[in-house]
Amino acid sequence: MMKKRLVLPLLAWVCALVFFGACSKGDPQSAGTAKLDLRLTDAPGAFDALYLDVQQVEFHTDEAGWTTVDLLVPGVYDLLEYRNGVDTLLCTAELPAGRLSQVRFILGENNSIVVDGMEHPLDVPSGQQSGLKFNIHQELMPNGAYTMWTDFDAARSIVETGNGSYKLKPVIRVFTELTDGRIRGMVEPMEANPIVYAINEADTASAIPNADGFFMFSGLPEGTYTVVAEPDEASGLAVYEKPGVPVTFGIVSDIGTITLVPSSEEE
């Protein structure tokens, strides 16, 4: 009887060691997964359209390497449609919890740009092979849910070559709900073709307002900005400046309506 009493606790103790030892060796299932929605938005450029043929997205995590995810709607996207707070959902991914380091867009062959009503092929070096790759450095927590935006800066991403062709050298910002500073407002009159800028010591962001005058900056770092509305020179209207606009993550700074006035009134 004494031996039986000793053997049973000993077996239970050995089983517990085996169980916890297996967990401590990094069972891939114990790390869990996280859900990620990847959305596409754009900082504007002075073009009629910018078409990218996006076919797949790949995510690189330290735990699993590259994971390929199909798009909800693969095909051609006009980046200039996704500005002033407008975006579109590219894909939803289930990824291993841990460090997400890179994202890569795999492109098709139907990439082009429209300038002054003329469509031109857009050269995208390595777009079909190695893809457009950019760094993220985001920690994904087990059972977490994340929304991430890729913001193409169209104006900085297009290079016009000497022979009149165009090449894509992508400038991309990535931000999440936790790093999304926003400024919005209205500007009038739109007949002046104004461009609006948000300027701080580190960077300058630009926005081309909608036809009704609405504009929005998204993904701004926290800080204090000067908002500048610059009309077309031929309009005879003065440049508008509003300093001291605060940007805080999670809060939209609404600056109201900017009314551009003639240069003579400004003086």
Beta strands, then each sheet from edge to edge (+ up, - down):
strand 1: 33-43
strand 2: 49-61
strand 3: 65-78
strand 4: 88-96
strand 5: 98-107
strand 6: 112-115
strand 7: 118-123
strand 8: 132-140
strand 9: 145-153
strand 10: 158-160
strand 11: 166-168
strand 12: 172-176
strand 13: 181-188
strand 14: 195-199
strand 15: 204-207
strand 16: 214-220
strand 17: 223-230
strand 18: 240-247
strand 19: 252-259
sheet 1: 4+ 1- 9- 12+
sheet 2: 3+ 2- 5+ 8-
sheet 3: 3+ 2- 6+ 7- 11- 10+
sheet 4: 16+ 13- 19-
sheet 5: 15+ 14- 17+ 18-
end
